[in-house]
Amino acid sequence: MSITAETAQAHKNDPAVLCCRAEEGTELTPENFEDPAIFPDLIDTGLLNIDGALKLGQVLNGSKLTKTVDSLTPITPDIVDKYDEEVDEAAEETEEVAEAGALTEPSIGGQVQNVNMSVVGGVVKLYIGEGKDIAIEFPV
């Protein structure tokens, strides 16, 4: 499913992956890209490999495809005519702060628990090591 310009802006530091087949010469716009929120599931099932993929912010600058590619194809330097070398650093810092939300020793009911929480690709992953190693994941 394609994304909007607002979603593309919010995810400009995430990998650029086509949502649909696109012909050579297609100028890349937000509508050409898959929602990064579903990447973890696609990667887990082996349907997607984002190694070497450029970021959305690098290719939403008038880049055009140099060859016809299928859906769920990561955008790499060899299939676009141009791309930006860097993405806005301020957005990366915000993303790093969100991902660094790991709780090392929170107190629950006056007891110290082994709890770790992270936000990755629009999914909250909560691991509770106390008791029966309970792991909870839910979309955000």
SESEPA-931716 format. One line per field, with one value per residue: residue in one letter; x, y, z of N, C-alpha, C in turn; chain; residue number from 1. Coordinates in pm, 1 decimal, m for minus. Layout:
N
rest = c(A_...)
n.X = c(X_...)
n.Y = c(Y_...)
n.Z = c(Z_...)
ca.X = c(X_...)
ca.Y = c(Y_...)
ca.Z = c(Z_...)
c.X = c(X_...)
c.Y = c(Y_...)
c.Z = c(Z_...)
kette = c(A_...)
nr = c(NUM_...)
END
This chain:
140
rest = c(M_S_I_T_A_E_T_A_Q_A_H_K_N_D_P_A_V_L_C_C_R_A_E_E_G_T_E_L_T_P_E_N_F_E_D_P_A_I_F_P_D_L_I_D_T_G_L_L_N_I_D_G_A_L_K_L_G_Q_V_L_N_G_S_K_L_T_K_T_V_D_S_L_T_P_I_T_P_D_I_V_D_K_Y_D_E_E_V_D_E_A_A_E_E_T_E_E_V_A_E_A_G_A_L_T_E_P_S_I_G_G_Q_V_Q_N_V_N_M_S_V_V_G_G_V_V_K_L_Y_I_G_E_G_K_D_I_A_I_E_F_P_V)
n.X = c(85.3_58.4_213.9_148.5_248.9_295.9_344.2_572.5_749.0_762.4_889.8_1138.9_1392.8_1384.2_1415.9_1381.0_1135.3_972.4_619.6_473.2_496.6_714.0_787.1_1075.2_1215.9_1021.6_935.7_1015.0_782.1_601.6_380.6_478.8_594.3_621.9_466.1_674.0_611.5_528.6_753.4_907.1_753.8_754.7_1026.4_1077.8_934.3_1076.6_1014.3_1119.0_1423.7_1628.9_1890.6_2139.2_1961.1_1852.0_1751.5_1421.5_1422.5_1645.2_1577.4_1348.1_1358.4_1318.6_1424.8_1466.0_1370.8_1605.8_1561.8_1303.5_1125.9_1006.2_734.8_792.4_1064.7_1368.6_1499.6_1799.7_2129.8_2197.8_1963.4_1848.6_1860.7_1969.1_2048.1_2030.3_2316.4_2308.2_2073.0_1851.5_1996.3_1874.9_1630.2_1719.5_1835.4_1609.4_1482.4_1672.7_1655.9_1397.2_1428.9_1605.1_1463.6_1486.4_1412.4_1591.2_1599.1_1319.0_1072.3_822.1_549.4_714.6_920.8_1219.4_1232.3_1319.5_1299.9_1258.0_1206.5_1135.0_1094.7_1038.5_1018.4_746.6_631.5_578.3_790.7_797.8_975.0_968.7_1160.3_1133.4_982.9_808.9_943.5_800.3_697.5_580.1_426.8_302.3_133.1_200.8)
n.Y = c(m117.2_220.3_527.4_848.7_1193.6_1308.8_1085.4_990.8_1199.3_1176.0_933.3_962.0_873.6_604.3_288.5_299.3_146.3_3.5_m0.6_m103.3_m246.2_m70.2_124.6_177.3_501.6_618.2_879.9_906.6_926.2_988.4_815.5_591.1_429.5_178.1_140.1_194.6_91.8_m170.9_m316.1_m472.3_m711.6_m810.0_m852.8_m1042.8_m1260.4_m1319.1_m1200.0_m958.2_m786.9_m546.8_m471.3_m248.3_m60.3_264.1_559.4_695.2_979.0_1029.9_975.2_1107.5_1336.4_1397.1_1180.1_926.6_605.7_379.2_142.2_m106.9_m228.3_m467.7_m494.1_m438.0_m395.3_m286.2_44.5_99.0_235.4_156.2_147.5_393.4_725.1_938.1_1042.9_1177.4_1225.5_1243.1_1243.4_1459.1_1544.7_1618.3_1486.1_1224.2_1224.7_1255.4_1013.0_834.8_897.0_809.4_534.5_475.4_430.4_236.3_71.7_39.0_m25.5_m19.1_57.1_m139.3_m154.7_m113.7_m295.9_m389.6_m459.5_m665.7_m518.0_m438.2_m208.5_m118.1_80.8_m3.2_38.4_120.5_m52.7_m148.6_m315.3_m508.7_m647.6_m856.7_m976.6_m1087.3_m1347.1_m1529.9_m1473.4_m1288.3_m1161.4_m889.7_m748.2_m477.5_m278.0_72.2)
n.Z = c(0.0_m82.4_41.1_199.7_142.8_391.5_555.1_429.7_488.2_766.6_783.0_662.1_717.8_699.9_522.3_165.0_m12.2_m281.8_m336.0_m540.3_m872.2_m1089.4_m1372.1_m1584.7_m1580.6_m1424.5_m1210.0_m876.4_m619.0_m309.0_m333.0_m457.4_m269.5_m10.0_311.2_581.4_832.4_812.8_754.4_950.6_981.2_716.7_678.8_878.2_777.4_554.4_314.2_245.9_200.7_316.6_287.3_192.6_100.0_3.0_184.4_234.0_237.1_82.5_m180.1_m251.8_m421.8_m680.2_m806.1_m1056.1_m1181.5_m1321.9_m1437.6_m1492.9_m1216.5_m971.9_m727.0_m374.9_m394.5_m275.4_m291.0_m438.4_m500.3_m763.4_m916.2_m951.4_m1094.8_m955.9_m619.2_m287.8_m87.6_192.0_467.7_645.8_950.5_1197.1_1208.7_1228.5_1482.5_1645.0_1593.7_1699.2_1970.9_2026.1_1980.9_2180.0_2406.1_2606.0_2907.0_3191.1_3476.4_3588.5_3836.9_3966.8_4157.1_4377.9_4347.8_4181.1_3843.2_3559.2_3276.4_2936.3_2679.2_2346.6_2049.2_1729.5_1391.9_1402.9_1583.0_1912.9_2126.7_2402.5_2658.4_2931.4_3173.4_3425.7_3609.3_3388.5_3151.4_2974.0_2666.4_2485.3_2202.0_2011.8_1764.0_1707.7)
ca.X = c(0.0_141.6_209.4_122.7_364.3_318.5_405.4_708.3_828.4_782.8_975.4_1243.8_1515.0_1359.3_1449.5_1287.9_1095.7_857.5_498.5_417.5_585.5_733.7_857.4_1193.7_1183.7_923.1_986.4_972.7_702.4_557.1_283.6_550.1_662.5_551.1_467.5_780.0_558.4_509.8_880.4_950.2_683.0_802.2_1162.6_1067.4_883.2_1167.0_963.1_1188.6_1562.0_1655.6_2034.8_2183.9_1853.6_1860.9_1643.4_1318.9_1467.6_1750.0_1527.5_1230.5_1416.6_1309.2_1495.7_1392.5_1419.7_1683.6_1512.1_1174.3_1142.9_883.5_694.0_876.5_1205.5_1434.5_1567.9_1944.3_2191.9_2207.4_1837.9_1800.8_1954.3_2035.7_1999.2_2104.3_2413.4_2272.7_1938.5_1851.2_2046.6_1783.8_1530.8_1786.2_1851.9_1478.2_1460.2_1761.5_1601.1_1281.0_1475.4_1682.4_1369.1_1497.1_1400.3_1689.1_1555.9_1198.3_1014.5_681.2_502.8_823.5_1021.7_1294.2_1201.8_1400.3_1207.4_1319.5_1106.1_1188.2_1001.2_1107.9_931.4_606.0_584.2_637.3_830.4_816.5_1024.4_969.0_1240.8_1093.8_873.3_807.0_997.0_685.4_729.9_457.5_445.8_179.7_158.8_176.2)
ca.Y = c(0.0_339.8_619.8_989.2_1281.7_1326.7_962.7_989.0_1294.9_1118.5_815.0_991.0_801.6_461.0_239.6_324.0_19.8_24.6_m74.9_m163.0_m249.7_62.4_119.7_259.9_641.5_666.7_969.7_852.5_1012.4_909.2_713.7_473.5_359.2_97.1_193.6_130.7_28.2_m315.4_m380.1_m580.3_m836.0_m858.0_m902.1_m1165.6_m1370.3_m1340.4_m1138.0_m832.1_m771.2_m404.5_m446.6_m157.3_29.3_406.5_607.9_772.6_1116.8_1038.6_955.1_1191.4_1461.0_1392.8_1062.6_843.4_468.9_353.0_16.8_m151.8_m315.1_m522.4_m447.0_m473.3_m381.6_m173.7_136.3_99.0_331.3_106.9_152.4_531.8_812.2_1025.2_1038.3_1262.6_1150.3_1243.6_1279.4_1557.1_1489.9_1645.1_1378.9_1103.8_1236.2_1229.0_869.3_768.3_917.2_720.0_397.0_458.8_429.7_113.7_89.1_m52.1_m75.9_48.4_5.5_m174.3_m197.9_m108.0_m395.8_m367.8_m564.7_m668.4_m480.1_m368.5_m166.5_m44.2_109.4_m31.9_26.5_139.3_m159.5_m147.0_m448.0_m503.4_m773.8_m860.4_m1093.3_m1138.6_m1442.5_m1629.5_m1412.1_m1244.6_m1065.6_m833.0_m656.9_m422.9_m163.5_204.7)
ca.Z = c(0.0_m93.0_153.7_169.8_158.5_535.0_604.0_374.5_565.0_899.6_769.8_564.3_754.7_685.7_388.5_54.9_m74.0_m369.7_m300.2_m661.6_m988.6_m1147.7_m1499.9_m1605.2_m1606.7_m1328.5_m1106.6_m747.0_m532.8_m193.9_m373.6_m506.6_m161.6_88.2_447.1_661.2_953.1_792.4_721.3_1040.1_948.3_587.0_698.8_957.8_695.0_442.3_192.0_221.1_245.3_295.3_284.7_87.2_55.0_32.9_269.2_162.8_222.7_m19.3_m316.6_m280.1_m470.1_m826.4_m857.4_m1151.4_m1194.4_m1442.8_m1494.2_m1442.0_m1099.4_m914.0_m594.9_m261.5_m430.0_m209.4_m382.1_m420.2_m592.5_m900.8_m992.8_m961.9_m1164.6_m859.0_m481.4_m195.9_m7.9_333.4_507.6_754.0_1076.7_1309.0_1212.1_1276.2_1626.8_1704.1_1582.0_1792.9_2104.8_2038.2_1989.3_2303.0_2516.6_2685.6_3050.5_3248.9_3605.7_3634.8_3960.5_3955.6_4288.8_4474.0_4318.9_4057.5_3747.3_3438.2_3169.9_2824.3_2582.9_2232.8_1941.7_1604.7_1274.9_1435.2_1670.5_2046.1_2171.8_2546.8_2711.0_3077.1_3207.5_3556.9_3603.8_3282.6_3028.6_2894.9_2560.7_2428.8_2090.1_1956.5_1676.6_1765.0)
c.X = c(89.6_120.9_181.1_251.6_398.0_387.3_549.4_799.1_859.8_880.5_1093.0_1376.3_1497.8_1392.6_1339.0_1261.3_970.1_738.1_445.1_522.9_594.2_822.8_980.5_1150.1_1080.5_990.9_928.0_904.6_655.3_462.1_349.2_602.7_568.9_565.3_574.0_730.5_542.2_640.8_921.0_882.4_732.3_942.9_1159.3_1022.3_970.9_1119.8_1038.9_1328.2_1600.2_1804.1_2070.2_2079.8_1883.1_1743.7_1546.0_1365.0_1574.2_1695.5_1403.2_1275.3_1411.2_1385.2_1404.6_1455.7_1495.2_1648.4_1378.1_1198.0_1007.4_852.4_786.5_1024.7_1263.8_1504.9_1715.6_2006.3_2195.3_2077.1_1777.3_1906.6_2029.7_1973.7_2086.2_2196.9_2371.8_2126.5_1951.2_1888.9_1949.5_1679.9_1592.9_1803.6_1720.3_1449.9_1546.5_1710.1_1483.0_1325.3_1552.2_1592.0_1373.5_1493.1_1494.5_1645.8_1431.9_1146.1_865.1_637.6_614.5_932.7_1091.7_1268.7_1298.8_1306.8_1285.0_1210.5_1175.5_1077.4_1078.5_1006.4_784.3_546.6_654.3_667.4_867.1_859.4_1030.8_1039.4_1203.5_979.9_890.7_856.7_885.3_731.8_600.7_494.7_310.3_212.8_127.5_124.7)
c.Y = c(123.0_431.7_761.3_1068.7_1301.7_1203.7_953.7_1082.4_1238.1_1000.8_838.2_923.2_650.5_417.4_267.9_191.6_45.3_m59.7_m153.2_m167.6_m109.6_50.7_210.7_402.8_700.6_759.4_924.8_958.5_927.7_795.7_586.2_383.8_287.6_161.0_121.1_61.4_m122.7_m388.5_m490.9_m714.6_m895.2_m915.7_m1035.1_m1284.9_m1398.3_m1279.4_m1011.0_m836.5_m626.9_m370.6_m357.4_m60.0_173.8_444.9_690.3_915.9_1135.9_1032.3_1037.3_1331.4_1469.9_1277.1_984.5_705.6_452.3_218.3_m18.0_m250.6_m355.5_m460.7_m504.7_m478.0_m263.4_m86.0_139.7_193.5_285.8_112.1_292.0_617.6_906.1_1003.7_1129.4_1174.8_1138.3_1281.4_1374.8_1493.6_1508.7_1534.0_1249.5_1106.9_1206.5_1079.6_792.5_780.7_824.2_575.2_371.3_453.5_303.3_146.5_m10.1_m109.2_m2.9_m17.5_m18.4_m227.2_m202.4_m210.0_m361.6_m487.7_m556.6_m644.4_m406.2_m335.2_m91.6_m22.3_93.6_m44.9_37.6_29.9_m145.4_m290.8_m435.6_m640.9_m763.1_m988.8_m1156.5_m1238.1_m1541.9_m1573.8_m1375.9_m1141.2_m1020.2_m737.6_m606.8_m302.2_m32.6_299.2)
c.Z = c(0.0_26.7_105.9_186.2_305.8_594.9_554.6_452.9_703.9_896.8_675.7_596.3_749.8_543.2_286.6_m17.1_m156.2_m326.0_m419.4_m771.4_m1048.6_m1271.0_m1499.9_m1639.3_m1511.6_m1227.6_m973.9_m661.3_m414.7_m231.4_m424.3_m394.7_m65.7_225.3_530.0_788.1_936.3_763.1_818.5_1009.5_816.4_597.0_773.4_874.2_572.5_311.5_153.6_279.3_213.3_297.7_166.1_38.1_94.0_121.4_186.6_136.7_117.0_m161.4_m350.0_m320.7_m622.0_m887.3_m952.2_m1156.9_m1325.8_m1504.9_m1430.1_m1328.3_m1042.7_m778.4_m488.3_m296.9_m354.5_m312.9_m345.0_m522.9_m738.4_m980.4_m999.8_m1028.6_m1071.0_m721.4_m397.3_m113.3_137.8_351.7_625.0_887.8_1192.4_1321.3_1263.0_1427.0_1698.1_1703.2_1681.2_1935.8_2126.6_2055.4_2118.8_2425.5_2599.7_2833.7_3117.5_3383.0_3654.4_3762.5_3940.4_4091.0_4391.6_4450.2_4188.9_3966.5_3630.2_3320.8_3062.7_2724.3_2471.3_2131.1_1812.6_1492.8_1306.2_1521.4_1804.9_2084.7_2318.7_2594.5_2862.6_3117.4_3339.8_3538.4_3490.9_3149.9_2931.2_2791.8_2495.6_2317.0_2044.6_1870.3_1746.6_1659.1)
kette = c(A_A_A_A_A_A_A_A_A_A_A_A_A_A_A_A_A_A_A_A_A_A_A_A_A_A_A_A_A_A_A_A_A_A_A_A_A_A_A_A_A_A_A_A_A_A_A_A_A_A_A_A_A_A_A_A_A_A_A_A_A_A_A_A_A_A_A_A_A_A_A_A_A_A_A_A_A_A_A_A_A_A_A_A_A_A_A_A_A_A_A_A_A_A_A_A_A_A_A_A_A_A_A_A_A_A_A_A_A_A_A_A_A_A_A_A_A_A_A_A_A_A_A_A_A_A_A_A_A_A_A_A_A_A_A_A_A_A_A_A)
nr = c(1_2_3_4_5_6_7_8_9_10_11_12_13_14_15_16_17_18_19_20_21_22_23_24_25_26_27_28_29_30_31_32_33_34_35_36_37_38_39_40_41_42_43_44_45_46_47_48_49_50_51_52_53_54_55_56_57_58_59_60_61_62_63_64_65_66_67_68_69_70_71_72_73_74_75_76_77_78_79_80_81_82_83_84_85_86_87_88_89_90_91_92_93_94_95_96_97_98_99_100_101_102_103_104_105_106_107_108_109_110_111_112_113_114_115_116_117_118_119_120_121_122_123_124_125_126_127_128_129_130_131_132_133_134_135_136_137_138_139_140)
END
